[in-house]
Amino acid sequence: MIIGIDASRANRKQKTGIEWYSYYLIQELKKIPVRQGDKFILYSFDRLKSGLENLPEGWQE
């Protein structure tokens, strides 16, 4: 299974409510082990930063 996530709000420098929600949701999802054959893809207009760029196995930008 491939799961795509729009990380553009979580990737913003100035975060407010929804940006922080998205950021922490992605950070918590990264802690869940990915089954073989599954992958998560984070989409953003800019390169990932602020900890989002540290992707575990099975994750990609």
N, C-alpha and C positions, 0 to 999 in steps of 0.2 A: 504494500500500500504506500502511496506517495501522498504526503500531507503538505500542502503549500500554505504558508502564513505570510500575510502582509505585515512586515516588520517596519514599515516606513514611519509610523507614528512612534513606535518604541525606540526608534533610532534617532529621533529628534534631540537636538541639544537642549532646548528649553522644553521641559515636560510639564504637563498639567495632568488632570485626572485621567483621561483616557490613555494618554501616552504612558503614564506610570503603570496603569493597569495592564496595558499591552506588554510593557517591559518585564514586569514581574511574572506575568503569565508565561511568557516565553522562557524566562529564567527557570521557572519551576518545571515546565515541560522538558527542559534539557536534562533534568535529573532522572527522568523515567527511562529505563533501558529500552533501546530500540530493538525490535525483533529482526532477525535476519531477513533481508529482502525489503524491509520497510525503510523509508527515509523521510526526513523533514527538510523542506526547502524554505528558507527565509527570503522574502522579496523586499527590496528597498531601492529607492532611486539612488541613494548614496551608499558608499561602502559602510558596512556595519562597524559600529564603534561602541564605546561605553560598556564593554563586557559582552555585548552581543556577538562580537567577532570570535569569541572563544567557543567554538562549536565542537561538541562531542562526536564520536563516531556515529555515522548514520545521519548527520546533519550537514547541510551545505548552504552556501549563500547564493 
